[in-house]
Amino acid sequence: MVFFQAALLAGYAYALIVSKLAFRQQLMLQLLLLALAFLSLPIGLSPSWVNSVPANSNPSFWLLTCLTALVGLPFFIVSSNGPLLQKWFSHTGFTSARDPYFLYSASNAGSLVALLAYPVLLEPNFTLGLQSRIWTGGYTALVVLVSLCGFAFWRLHGREITNAPLNPRSSVLVADSPTEKRNATPSVRRRLRWLLLAFVPSSLMLGVTNYMSTDIASVPLLWIIPLALYLLTLVFAFARRQLISLRVLTLILPGATLVFLLIYLLDISAGPAVMIGFNLFYFFLAALTCHSQLAADRPSTTHLPEFYLWMSLGGVLGGVFNALLAPVIFSSVSEYPLVMLLACLLLPSAAEQSEARRTRWMDFLLPAGVLLFTLALGLVVNKVSPGKLAGLILAFVVPMCITYPFRKRPLRYALCLGAIMLGASFVTVVGKKTLHTERNFFGVLRVTRNASNTMHTLFHGSTIHGRQSTIADRRCEALSYYHRSGPIGQVFATFQSSSAAKNVAIVGLGTGATAVYARPNESWTFYEINPAVVNIARNPQYFTYVVDCSQVPFNVVLGDARQKLREAPDAHYGLIVLDAFSSDAIPVHLTTQQAIDLYLSKLAPGGLLVFHVSNRNLDLTPVVADLARSRNLSCITLGDPMTVPIEGKDPSLWVVMARSPTDFVVLANSSNALVLTGDDRRGVWTDDFSNILSVFRWR
């Protein structure tokens, strides 16, 4: 997201500079760059780039560098077309050209259609290579259309504009707005406001995505919805007719912010569907309010390229703040509610300027009073009824009721809400049993304990990645998906009674629960991409599986498993367990034909290849079955009906592959085993093709 926002900024900056040249120079330079971009087409990822992924450091810089090298030039020049063509159009003399910003609405409508069409139409039906060639064909058509626009404009105006800059005509003004303000050179304050009004929706989009996938529910492709709503707000805000007036939006947003902060501070959960719906509604409301204010304050076409530049800069800063700075500054998704306060701060003030200046001191004194009042209520609640919902409602709702009348004074209102948030951090919240929170490029990890402090659980977002009992005689009992009475216990029993090589590869460390199955005559290697997971699994304050329960040395290889497995000796492992899947996203590159070929090259004769496919949202069984069929492997699934509940155990589903049915004959005869045959009619996943929607659990 940061890359595309930065490339958009570069394209808008270029458009601003070029717009000051003579039209003939603009056209020739634009066509030259459009043609130059063909050097990087069709888009493709080379093996050298894949092999250069850093294993032991944050891959953000690598990812940005890779995207810049692969798609930087075409996206840069494509992004510059919007403001440049709108600038040309504003000088055509057409009536609609007096306010060409409706074209920005059309542009974002096109982006919205493309966003929704990709997972529904393109990804399920075309390979990546074919998609790249289709995109190259579309780009070629774009170059032709831009050329036609340029030459048509040249012909329309003749030689009068050929060697002269496109200076604005006095008649080219934005309708329905004060002429002086539109034509005037934007002040520093006005430019800064443009930047902030673009910053807030960009930051909120990433914030709401992280918050929903981290604290509410891990759902595949969930990120598409906030991005689609973001584009939709731009479509609505810059359309010729406003569907929702700015006045209505500014009336609703303060109250909606109050409700959201109350839910956030009380840690209320009304079910994933309701919570996701409310968060998306609030985001849409806040983003539309900011974008509508931007559209209402758009300048004349004289300053059109500059306006888009400041908007783009705000978007970039929002992305940088959330993607690069927030993971370093905050251990949770704290940037989300903070940017909500900024959205309230940017609302238009209902007070007269003279009155606002006269009572400015109250804008700071009243929030200080609200902070002290919230702290006082918090102290009382902590002493009388710590962690009780009724006490928390008293501690938060009363200050909010005092604050709400200030909503017509944005600075005062936002600072008061910030004071309540600060005061709330000193109040004992219901159900707060978090032992550790850590955030990095790969997401948010949380270690929690249960109410009786007898069990620790590791969460990645809202997905459980393992548990361990803190009771002495149960500390080395594998829990969660790894219980001995579950399918993985059957797998290890079969493997350890076989004659296969006693080398084990586990892809995905989690809490290290599988280490309890290790025997002294075996050699184990864990492959883990997230260094934070390794640190948590090694820390005896949280989990002790790899410290106290394993009978073999703890050997972990940090980095992407598919890359690192290439370095292992051929035919080395008697058991390879793929346990790197979660509910929100699966590493598709670990479930392709090419990945299976790699695993088979490292699997010893008689060895087993095991996939953990437990997933709340995706049915991965057909994918793995088709992969097995494509390589003539025997394949079974092992379910866990959980007929007898066991404390700390979670139901799980595993798929086992082998070169021959005789390699897992005992497993295949188990009552919970089911033979998988695959289906030739389905497309087998490869490095060039996957289809997430085809395995989605629609319920």
N, C-alpha and C positions, 0 to 999 in steps of 0.2 A: 504493500500500500504506500509506504514511504517512497519507494522508487517511482511509482507511477505519478504520485503527487509532485515529486521533484522534477521528473521529466516534463510534466505539464507546466510547471513553473518556468523551466528553461525555454519551452516552446512559446509561452506567453511573453517572456522577456525578449526573445528574438523578434516576435511579432511587433512589440512596441518599438524596438530599434529600427526595424525594417520599414515600419509605417511612416517614418520620417523621411524616407528616400523618395526620389521621383518614382512615379508609377512603373515606368519601364524597367527601372532597376529592381523594384519590388518583384515584378512578375518574373524577370529573368532569374533572380536569385532564388525565388521560391521553386521554380521549375527545376533549377539545377540541383537543389537539395532534395527535392522529391525524387529525382532520378538517381542521386547518389545513394539514397537509402536502399536501392535495389541490390547494393553490394552485400548487405547483410541478410538478404532473403534467398530462399525460404528460411524461416526461423528453425533452428535445431540446436540441440545440446550435444556437444562433442564429448567423447570419453575422457579427454584431458580435463575438461571442466568438472565432470562428475568426480574424477579421482582427486581433485584438488580441494575437496571439502575438508575444512579443518576438523580434526577429531577431538581436540582437547580445549577448544576455545569457542567463544560465541560466534556462530556462523553468520551474524547479521552483515558484517562488512563483506564477507565472501558472497553472500546472496545479492547484495546491492551491486557489487562489482560484476558478477555474472550477468545480472539483468541488464546492466548498462552496456556490456559488450555484446549481448545477444539481440536485444530489442530496443536499445537506447536510441539509436539513430532514427529508425522508422517511427517510433512513438513520438520522439521529439518533433519531427517535422509534421506528423499528422496533427499533433496538438496545436501547432502554430496556425493551422488553416482556419480555425474558428474565428479568432479575433481579426485576422487579416482579411478574410472574406467578408466579414460583417462590416469592416471598415470600407472595403470597396463598395459593398452594397449600399452603404449610407450615402454614397455620392452618385447614385444612379438617377436620382430625381423622382423615384417612385414615392407615392404617398406613404407606403408602409416602411420605406427606408428611413423615415424621420425617427423612428424608434426601432432599430434593428435587433434589440435585445431579445425579441421573441424567438430569434434564431437560436439563441442559447438554450431556450426551453426545448426547441426541436432537437438540438444536439444531444441534450441529456435524455430526451425520450428515446432517441436511437440507442444510447448507451444502455438504457433500462431494458429495451427489447433484446439487445445482444446478451446482456447479463442473464436474463431469464431463459433465453433460447439455448445457451450453451449446454447446461446440464440436461436439458429436456430433448434437444434435437441434435446438436453437434456431437457431444461426447458419446452418446450411445450408438451413433451410426457411423462415425468416421474415426479412423486411426489418427494419431497425432501427426504423422507425416502428411496424410491427406488434408487434415485441418490446416497445416502450414501452407500447403499449396493452394488451398481455397483462399486463405487469407492473402497470399501473394496475388492471386487473381483479383480479389476485391481491392487490394491496394493499387493495382494497375488501373482498374476502372476509376478509382479516386483521382489518380494523377491525370487521367484523360479529362475528367469532369472539371478539375481545378483549372486545367489549361483552357478548356472551353469558356469557363467563367471569366478568366483573365482576358482572353482575346475578345470576348463579347463586350466586356466593359471598355476595352481599348477602342473597339470599333464604335461603340455607342457615343463615346466622348471625343474621339478623334485626336488630333495632335495636341490639343490644348492641355492635355494632362500627361502627355508622353514624357516630357522632360522636367516636370514640375511636381513638387510634393502635393499630396492630396490635402489641401487646406480646407477646413470646414466652411460651409456656407452658412450664412446667418439664419437660414430657414431650417437648418438641420438641428432641431431641438427635440428633446423628449417631451412627449405630450403630457398634459395633466400635471404639470409641476412648475414651480417658480422658475422663470427663464434665467434670472440672474444667478441663482444657485447652480443651475445645470451648466451654464456656460462658464462660470467662474473657475479659475484654477483651484483644484482641490487643496484644502489646507492640510497641514500635517495631522491635525486632530481628526479630520474627516477620513484621511487615508488610514490612520491607525484604527478608526472604528470599522472601516471596511475589513481590515485584517482580522480584527477580533471577531467580527460577525461571521467570517469564514472559518476562523479557528475553532469556534465552539461546535458547529455541526460535525466537522471533521474529527475532532477529539471525541465527541459524544458517540459517533458511529463506532469507533474502535472500542470505546469504553463500554457501551451497551453490549457489544459482541462478546468482549471478554467477560463481562459480568454474568451474562446469561449462560455462557458455556462453562464458567468457573463455579458460580454459586447457585445456579438454578438447575440446568440440565445440559448434558452433553449430547447434542443432536448433530448428526452429519449435515453438512451444507447449511447450517444455521446462519453462518456469516453472510449468506446471500441476501437474507431478508433485511437486515439493517442497511446494507449497501443499496439495495433496491429502493428502500424508503428514502434514503439520502438523495438518490437521483430523482425520485418522485417529487420531493420537496423543491428541488431546483426547477423541475418542469412546471409545477404549480406557481412558484414564486415569480418566474419570469414570463409566464404566459400573458397574452394580451388581456385576458379577463381573469380576475382573481376569484377563485372558487371559495376561499375563506379569507375574509378581510383581515388586515393587520390589526385593526381595532379589536376584533373578536379574539384573535390570538393573544394579544397582550392582556386581555382580561382573564383568559383561562390559565395561562402559563404559571402565574404566581401561586394560585391555589393548587394546581397539579404538582408543582415542585414541593409544596408543603406536604401533600399526601405521600409523595414518593419518599421524601426524607424520613417521614414517620415510619413507613414500612421498612426502610433501609436500617434505621437506627434500632428498631425493635426486632430486627431479624425475623420478620413475619414471613411465613411461607404458606400460600394458599393453593399450592399445587403448581407444578411446572407450567401447565398450559395457561393458567390465570396470570402467573408471575411474568411469563414471557410476553403475553398479550399486553399487560400493563406497561412493561418496560418499553416495548415497541411503540405503544401509543404515546408515551411520554417523549421518547426520542423523536418521533415524527412531529409532535407538537412543538418541541423546542427547536428542532432543525428548521421547520417551516417558518417559525417566528423569526429566526435569525436571517434566513434567506429572503423572506419577504421584506425585512428591513433593508437588506442589501438592494433588492430590486427597487424599492421605493426611493432609495438614495442614489440610483444610478445616474451618472453624469451625461452630458451631451456626447455625441459621437466624437468630438474633439479629443476627449480623454478616455474613449472606449478601451483601447489596448492597455492603458495604465490601470483602469478599473479592474480588468481581468487579471492583471499581474498581481495586484494587491490581494484579490480574492484567492488566487493560486498560492501566494506566499502564506496566507492564513491557513489554507488547507495543508500545506507542507509542514508548517509549524505544529499544527494539531497532530499530524501523523508522527512527527519526530518526538513530540512530547509523550504520546501514548506508547509508541513502539520501542523507542530507544531510551528515553529518560525515566518514564514511570517504572519500568521493571527494576531500575537501579535505585530509585528513590523510595518506592512503596513496596511492601511485602504482600499487599492485596490490591484489589482494583479500586484504590482510593481516589484515583483521578476522576472516576466517573461522577461521584456526587460533587466533587470540587468544581468541575466544569459546569455542572448544573447551576451552581451559584453564580458563575460568570455569565451564564445565559440570562439569569434574572438581573444581573448588574447592567446588561446591555439593553434592557427594555427602555422605551422612551419614558421620560419623566412627565408626570402630570402637573408638576409644580412650576410656577413661573420662575424664570431665571433669577430675577431679583430676590424672590423669596427663598430660592434654593441657596443662593450665596449667603443670605442673612442668617439662615439656620443651619449652615454647613456643620457647625460644631456639634449639633445634635445627631448628625449622621454617624458620629464616632462615639459620642457619649452614651446614646441609647443602646448600641450593641454591647458596650462594656457592661452596662447595667444588666442586659439580658444574660450575658455570660456569667456574671456573679449570681444572678437569680437561679440559673440552671445548675450551677455548681452547688448552691445551697440546697436546692431540691434533691440533687444527686446524693449529697452527704446524708440527708434525712432518709432517703430511700435505701441507701446502702446499709444504714444502721438498723432501720425498722424492718424492711422486707427486701433484703438483697436478692436480686435475680428474679423477683416476682413480677409478673406481667402488669398487674394493677399498679404497682409502684412505678414501674417504668413509664406507663402511660401518663401518670401524674407528672413525672419528671420532664417529659418531652412535650406533652400536649399543652400544658399550661403556658410555657414560654412561647410555643408556636401561636397560641391564641393571642398573646400579647403582641407578637410580631406581625401577624397578618394585616392589621390596619396600616402598616407602613408600606404596603405593596406598591403604592403610587409614587414612592420615592425609591428608585432602584438601588442606589448606593446603600441607603439605610436598611432596606429590606434584605439585600444580599449579605451585608455584614452581620445582621441579626441572625440570619440562618446559619452563617458560619460560626457565630458564637455558640449557638445551640449544638452544632456538631462538635465543636471543641469541648464544650461542657459535657456532652454525652460520652466522650471517651473516658471520663472518670467514673462512669456509672457501671455497675456490674450488670451485664446483659444476660438475658435468659439463655441458658444452654451453652454458654461460652466455655468450652472445654478443650480449646485448641492448645496443643503443646508447642507447636512449631509451624511457622509459615515461611515458605521460601518461594521466590519468584525469579524466573530467568526467561531466556528466549523460548524455552519449551513449554512455559505455562506456570501455573501456581500449584505448588505442592503443600499439603497440610497434613500434619500428624495430630490426631485427636485421641482423647481417651473417653471411655464410657463413663456413665454417672458413678458407678461403683469403683472406678479406677482399676478394673481387672483386665482391660484390653486396650491395646493401642491399634489404630487404623491409619493407613496411609491413603490419602486421596490425591488424585491428579485431576484438578477441576472438581467435578462432582462424581467422578468414577473411582471406585475402590480399587486400590492396587495392592492390597494385602492387609492382613491383621496378624497380631501376636498377643497371646495371653501374658499377663504380668504375674500370674500365679506360678509359684516356683516349679511345681511338678507338671505344669502345662507349657512352660516356656518353649520347649523344643517340640511342641505339637504343631504341625503344619495346619494353618487355618485358612479361612476364606475359600478360594477356588482350589487349594492345594491339599485339602484334607486327605488322609490316608484312605478313608472310606469312599473317596470320590474317584473319578476316572483317572486322574494323574497318579493316584496311588496304585491303580491297576497297571498303568504303563510302566512305572518303575519296578514293580514286582516282576513283570514279564521281562523287562530288559535285564534285570540283575540275575535272573535265572537262565538267561540265554548265553550263547557263546560269542556274542558280538563284542567288539573292542570296547573296553571299559573307559572310554573317553566320552565325556558328556559336554555338549554345548547348549547353554540356555540363553536365548535371545530375549532380553528383558529381565532386569534384576528385581524390581519392585522392592519388597521388604526382605528378599532373600529367603523366602519360606521354603523353596524347593531344595535348599542346601541341607535340610534335615534328612533327605533321602541319600545323601552321599555316603559312600563306604570307603574304608581306607585303601582298598585296592583300585580305586577309581581316580581319574583326573578330570577335574571340572573347570570349565571356562564360562564365565558370564560375559555377554556382550550387552553393553548399555550405552545409549546415546546421551543421556542426561547426567552430567556430573553431580547435580544436586541429589539425584536418587542414590548414587553411590555413597555420598556423604551421610545421608540419612540412614541407609541400611547399615553403615559401619558404626553409627553412633549408638552406644549401649543405652543412652537415656531414652531412646525411642524403640529400637529393635535390636535383638541379639542373635538372630538366626545365624548370620555369617560369622559372628564372633564366638559364640558358645556352642552352637548346635551342629556345626559342620565338622566332619571327620577328615576333610581334605583341605589343603591350603586354599584360601580365598583368592581366586585369580579372576580379575575383571579386565576386560579390554574395552576401553572407552572409545566410542565413535559409532558410526552407522554400521550395523551388523553386516549388511551386504558387502560393504567395502572391506571390512575387517576379516570376514570369513574367507575372502580370497587369499589371505596370507596364511591360512591354516594348511597343513599338509593334506594332500589328497587321501581319500579313504581313511580318514583319521578318527572320526567320531562314530561310536556305536549308537548314539542317541542325540538327536538335534531337536530341541523344543523351541518352537516359535511362540513366545508369550508377549508380543509387543503390541497387542491390539487393545484399543479402548473404545468407548461408546461414541465419542464425538468424531473421531477420525481414525482411519486405519492407514498404516504405511503401505500404500498400494504396491510400491516397488518390492515388498517382501512377499507378495502373493501373485507373482507373474511366472510365466513359463521360464523366463531367463533366470529368475530367482530359484525355481525348482531345480533347474539344471545345475546351478551352483551348489545347492544343498546336496544333490545326489553325488556330485564330484567329491564332496568332503565326507560322505557317508560310507562307512565301512560295510563290507558284505554282511548281510543279516541284520543291518541296523534299522532303526525306526526313525521316521520323520513325523513330528507331532506338532499340530497347530491348536492353539487355544482360541476358540472362535466364540466364546461367550460374548454376547453383545445384545444390548437392549433395543437397538434400533436397526441393526443390519443382520441379515441372515447370510452369513459367509459360507455356509456349508456347500451350496451349489458351486461357488467359485472354486473352493478347494477340490471338490469332487471332479470338476471339469479339468483342473490342472492335473490331477492324478490320471484321469483317463487319457489326456493328451500325451502322457509319458509312460503309458501302460503299467501303472502302479496299482497295487491292491490298496483299497481305501475303506476304512470303516469310521463310523462316528460313535463316540462313547458319551452317553447322556448321564445325568445325575438327577434322578427323580426326587431325591430328598424326602423319601417317605417318612423318615424319622428325623425331626429337626435336631440339629446339634449346635450348641452355642458357638458362635464364631465362624460357622461354616456357611459358604454361599454356594448355590447351585452353579454348575458349570457345564460346558459342552466342549468336547475335544475331538479332533479328527486325527487319525493315525494312518500314515502311509508306509508301505513297505514294498520292496521289489518283488516279493513273492508272498502268497498267502501263508506259507509255512513259517514265515518270520514272526507272525503274530497270531498263530492258530488258537492259543488260549484266550487272547483278547476277543477274537472274532466269535468265539463260542460263548461269550458272556451274555447274560440276559439283557444287559443295557447296550449291547452292540448292535449296530445297523450297518449293513453293507451299502456303500455308496458306489454308484456306477457312472455318474456324470451324464451329460446330455450333449450330443454332437450339434444339436440345433442352437445351443447357446454359444455366444462368442467367448472363447478362452481369453482370459486376461493376459496381456503381454506388456512389455515395457512401452509399447506403442498404442495400447488400447485397454480401457477399463470402463466400467459402467456402474457407478455407485447406485443410481436410481433403481437399477434392476434387482438389487438385493435389499432395498429398503423395506422395513416392516411397516406397511401402511395400516395403521390402526388408530 
